[in-house]
């Protein structure tokens, strides 16, 4: 049984090239559940996989796509039956294993989550890894005591997938969020999602650095890392929490201990790749209750498999806002 997939190859000269190919099902990796993929998401990590960046892909040819949603085609695991709607995020699928940029995927049942009743497979990929990560970050903030009446929540990298979904979720949950972004052209869209105000990144970084700065933020959801996270930490209120999610601005963290020992600030890392099953199910259930699909609709772009290589370049250069989702059906690549 054949299907279409975006297959990435490493050429003899070391260059990375991707193109749509027709594959036979025997090419799929081992696994106990086969899924007819209906939608996949484009994430920053996918951009790296499709361009050879970050050393994420070690074996070629490769099928990227770190998250996808679809319908079970066949299953050797009692938890899933033909026709069940499922979503997959993480577990290094799309990196070390073939992923969702194909009309068919074969995976381990342990990596799947049943879709909540209120979600279509398209809804699931509008959220995808980005939505799951944003929800896990908010769950962690709340578990560490952050409440809406504690003050403002700074969301960095706010125009991206995680940041924009976090803005929307925080608004629905009663928090006042401030969107920090280096892309002023997206200010109106972020305010429409619920951001109380926009803080330009250049203006934020231009403020004089001090070991401990004026306390402003009850919490931070940081998608950037590097200098942005370091500065934001110095502005967190007493007992506040910073949830670290991404490293688009670098993996370094030039800070000091004063926010932690004088203000009791907590720096909490958020991992969405190896989250236990129960935590994933709970996060998806809460997304089903909280996410405003209608309000977020203007930040969704649909593309096809053949458009992914160009889209990968765009996401790595910061030219994509919100979520880009990939439509996979039996009619065209």
Secondary structure, 3 states (H helix, E strand, C coil): CEEEEEEEEECCCCCEEEEEEEEEHHHCCCCCEEEEEEEEEECHHHHHHHHCHHHCCCCCCECCCCEEEEEEEEECCCCCCCCCEEEEECCCECCCECCCCECEEEECHHHEEECCCCCCHHHHHHHHHHHHHHHHHHHHHHHCCCCHHHCEEEEECCCCHHHHHHHHHHHHCCCCEEEEECCHHHHHHHHHHCCCEEEEHHHHHHCCCCCCCCCCEEEEEECCCHHHHHHHHCCEEEEEEEEECCCCCCCCCCCCCHHHHHCCCEEEECCCCCCCHHHHHHHHHHHHHHCCHHHHHHHEEEECHHHHHHHHHHHHCCCCCCEEEEECCCCCC
